[in-house]
Amino acid sequence: MSEHIIAFILGIVEGLTEFLPVSSTGHLILAGHLLGFKGQKANTFEVIIQLGSMLAILVLYWRRYLSLLNFKTIGKPEKKLDLIHILLGVIPAALAGLLLHDFIKTKLFSPSVVVVSLVAGAILMIFAEKKHGRFTAGTVDELTYKQALAIGLFQCLAVCPGFSRAGSTISGGLLAGANHKTSAEFSFLVALPIMVGATGLDLIKSLDFLHASDIPMFSIGFVTAFIIAMLVAVVFLKLIGKIGLSIFAYYRILLAIVFAIFIL
């Protein structure tokens, strides 16, 4: 199979899974194994296509991000998402990722950890779906600082490969009193700064492995991930309130079984 076709397939996988609560890492590892695409080049490629997913969120929410720069709204009593919400949702996971980066890359990126994380994340999602209380935040502008911090703390779980950043944050949002759509949308908004930091650090460490001959392959993966991620994010926001998290949780358990069969 040509590298261009591999890039297209993995771009689709990344775009489909990055913002769904199913673990993009688990899917990329499994897909890369089945396609025979491994090693440092594959790791660098994954960083590049994640940038495509990040661009999708920036395109979808650029107006919202610009509004966060209006410091006049910070601290005022009216209900409106501001920069403090984003910082509370980002800082816990950012600190965890920064402090544990080398440990995560060297110790946790293993098939067995991914399988355990897939199942553990599924259990959390089922628990959140069944145990969430009355929704007090129907939109992201109604989120309190306390709820934003709770979501940020749950996002720390996503430093473990296979746990899923989206699954962790949406589950945390439900348990904190935000409805499905609000939890998902806030998950998207805090994804960009988290992913910029994580992929930026990985990209710096991967510069020596970037070659001009890889530009066509990386470009195909990047563009494919960008288009698919943008479509998935829009559709997911429309459907999450109707379908909930349980269906994704059961899918994760099935994926863990497949992962164990083909990888372990």
BELGIVEN-V147820 format. One record per run of one state. SS is the DSSP state (A for helix, B for strand, O for the rest). FROM is the first residue (numbers start at 0). LEN is the number of residues. Records with the same first field share a line. If there is no record, write none. Layout:
# BELGIVEN-V147820
SS->FROM-LEN ; FROM-LEN
This chain:
# BELGIVEN-V147820
O->0-2 ; 17-6 ; 35-4 ; 67-3 ; 73-9 ; 108-2 ; 131-5 ; 137-2 ; 142-2 ; 159-5 ; 176-1 ; 178-1 ; 209-2 ; 243-2 ; 262-2
A->2-15 ; 23-12 ; 39-28 ; 70-3 ; 82-26 ; 110-21 ; 139-3 ; 144-15 ; 164-12 ; 179-30 ; 211-32 ; 245-17
B->136-1 ; 177-1
